[in-house]
Amino acid sequence: GAVVSQHPSWVICKSGTSVKIECRSLDFQATTMFWYRQFPKQSLMLMATSNEGSKATYEQGVEKDKFLINHASLTLSTLTVTSAHPEDSSFYICSASLRDRTTYEQYFGPGTRLTVT
Amino acid sequence: AQSVTQLDSHVSVSEGTPVLLRCNYSSSYSPSLFWYVQHPNKGLQLLLKYTSAATLVKGINGFEAEFKKSETSFHLTKPSAHMSDAAEYFCVVSDPPTSGGSYIPTFGRGTSLIVHP
């Protein structure tokens, strides 16, 4: 149980285009969903936190107009990279949290590799 | 405020020898603590979690970690390394959310485990 999927797993796009990444919790309803960015050989950098039906909370330094997050339901969140540029190339990972009685455990998607040419 | 320090960026061991990956944390509350593993170009998989119950936590694939409040540590160990254990390991801390707030996890920088035959 507690599976999170991401689609697509990898995408190549041209500079100036927009790309949408989907994150779905397959067998549970997620209290909160998180979007991370990871550069090679580095840790995960939290980009934003979103709760269903409300606006995402972006971390400092993350452009909310560039990285649009829509959390339409308890099982789906989308990240749209608008007007992508080569510096946006990265590994994007989402996670969904399931609040049990004692912990706020996260379940991670497999990640999406974005390459902007 | 919470923070996590993974003391080693790389740990190199021989197959069959013990593994120790160190993690120290700071937290104003009774935190939840997690260890995740990430294989190349993959998402994160939960190894184990501390939930304020038993201080010695057993996880998957023979890993375990001990929560030591006096030392603010949550080191990850395994008695005998296997080649398949070679991966990136992340220690994560999360405080309970304040009233009306969201739970925000904090990641360590990661430790790369290298296993020699």
Interface residues (C-beta under 8 A of the other chain):
Chain A: V4 Q6 T32 F34 K41 Q42 S43 L44 L46 T49 N51 T57 F91 I93 S95 S97 R99 T102 T103 Y104 E105 Q106 Y107 F108 G109 P110 G111 R113
Chain B: S32 F34 Y36 N41 K42 G43 L44 Q45 L46 K49 T51 S52 A53 F90 V92 S94 P96 P97 S102 Y103 I104 P105 F107 G108 R109 G110 S112
